[in-house]
Amino acid sequence: MAYTDQSDVYLALSQEAINHAVNNIKFQRPSIFNYGTKKINEKPDLLCVPIVADSNVDRSQYVALKKPLKFHGKYNLDFGYQFENIEFKFHPVDSSINENQFQLTGTIHLGIGIPDKSILDPLIINDLNYIEPVEEITIQSEKLECFQLELRAVGHFDIVELAKNKDEKDKMVPSMLTKIDSIELKDITPIGLKNTFDIFAYDALSHIKTAVYNIHDKLKIIHLIFAPSKTVVPNPLIAENQLKLFIDTEVEVPNS
């Protein structure tokens, strides 16, 4: 049976094509993949992994803002996390995913600003003397203690009716969405991780799980720009009783 026996047009996207699109989005909209506090936003070089982005992207748009981690009382800590090597897999050899499901894998780099002992000691003395700051204070640190997590998520694709755009809310069009069914996070390099650090890491992980869903939501909002391929000659091609048109795609991420 031919692919077009049950429809007018058949379109197939390989996992390589989808992963290429994800990398394009990461290059154009780094804030979907990089998160941190105000200090990290202002100094993205403090993050565990250097950000590679389009030269047209302002550095202030590299990192999506997050609130600091609660440390003790009115004291907070800076932190940041990044998603790297995000990859869709349709037929992973090491997994028993169900039919029509995909696996999403990647590495999460988490960094937390653990203050120097010389900064902590005066705060401890103040605490013992029941002296608290009037307002919340983020304890300053000049570097992040970094470690990595392995991300594994399982999801599926759905076709649903959605509004065409914000100006045409009454006009519904079929849209393909990704839906996350489960998420697993696993420590893979807990080097330097101490018992007290675990508490902060656990708090940060709650932010990360939310961000996984945020990434998959943002991946829905992309424009694919189609253009005839210049590398295939002849194009179009008539062969095997078919008119074959070879198309290249580029990814455009609209402003949010």
Order of alpha helices (4+ residues) and beta strands (2+ residues): alpha-beta-alpha-beta-beta-beta-beta-beta-alpha-beta-beta-beta-alpha-beta-beta-beta-beta
